[in-house]
Amino acid sequence: MSPDEIEARIVRAYVQLACTPETDGSRTVTIARFGALEARLTEVPETQRLPSLPWFWLELYSNAHRVVIDSCGCTELDELELGRAVEFIADAQHGGQSLH
């Protein structure tokens, strides 16, 4: 995926969170899959939000091991955070095959 496609998928996932049912109080949308790995966006439930911590987390999840292997927090997904998010997923895409 190109950086522009990754960015579009992140924005789409952010919008989809509003329509996604909660699971264990949080909402998660898959952004992309790389073999047994998933890049996903998770929203922290309102009742668990703390002012000093991000409300959204980009996670690299291993389906094979059922564990989050890396994550990146976001609060507003403004231009700076969106750029970091794209880089996070691009790095996972290029190096992820060796992680599962």
C-alpha positions in Angstrom: 0.0 0.0 0.0 1.1 3.5 -0.7 1.2 6.1 2.1 -1.9 7.8 0.6 -3.8 4.5 0.7 -2.7 3.9 4.3 -3.9 7.4 5.2 -7.2 6.9 3.5 -7.7 3.6 5.4 -6.9 5.2 8.7 -9.4 8.0 8.1 -12.0 5.5 7.0 -11.4 3.4 10.1 -11.7 6.5 12.4 -15.1 7.2 10.8 -16.2 3.6 11.1 -15.5 3.5 14.8 -18.7 5.5 15.4 -20.8 2.8 13.8 -18.9 -0.2 15.2 -20.5 -2.1 18.1 -18.5 -2.2 21.4 -16.6 -5.3 22.4 -15.6 -5.3 26.1 -16.4 -1.6 26.2 -14.0 -0.6 23.3 -14.4 -0.4 19.6 -11.9 -1.7 17.1 -11.7 -1.5 13.3 -9.1 -3.4 11.2 -7.2 -1.1 8.9 -5.1 -3.7 7.0 -3.8 -7.2 7.2 -0.3 -8.5 6.5 -0.3 -12.2 6.7 -1.2 -13.2 10.3 -0.8 -9.6 11.4 -3.5 -6.9 11.6 -3.1 -3.2 11.8 -6.2 -1.9 13.7 -7.6 1.2 15.3 -9.0 0.9 18.8 -11.0 3.5 20.7 -10.6 3.6 24.5 -14.1 3.6 26.2 -15.2 7.0 27.6 -15.3 5.6 31.1 -11.6 4.6 30.9 -10.2 7.7 29.3 -7.6 9.7 31.2 -6.6 13.2 30.2 -2.9 12.3 30.0 -3.4 9.2 27.7 -4.4 8.9 24.1 -8.0 8.0 23.3 -7.2 6.0 20.2 -4.6 3.3 19.7 -3.1 2.0 16.4 -2.2 -1.6 17.2 -0.2 -4.3 15.4 -2.0 -7.5 16.4 -0.8 -11.0 15.8 -3.7 -13.4 15.1 -1.3 -16.3 15.4 -0.4 -15.4 19.0 -3.5 -13.4 19.8 -1.5 -10.5 21.2 -0.8 -6.9 20.4 2.9 -6.7 19.5 3.2 -3.0 19.0 1.0 0.1 19.4 0.9 3.9 18.8 -1.4 6.2 20.7 -3.4 9.1 19.1 -5.7 11.7 20.6 -7.0 13.8 17.7 -5.6 12.2 14.6 -4.5 15.6 13.5 -2.0 16.0 10.6 1.0 15.2 12.8 -0.6 12.2 14.4 -1.9 11.0 11.1 1.6 11.2 9.6 2.9 9.1 12.5 0.1 6.6 12.1 0.9 6.2 8.4 4.6 5.6 9.2 3.6 3.1 11.9 1.5 1.0 9.5 4.1 1.4 6.6 6.8 0.0 8.9 4.6 -2.9 9.9 3.8 -3.6 6.2 7.5 -3.7 5.3 8.8 -5.5 8.4 5.7 -7.3 9.5 6.3 -10.6 7.7 9.1 -11.5 10.0 7.0 -10.7 13.1 4.4 -13.4 12.8 
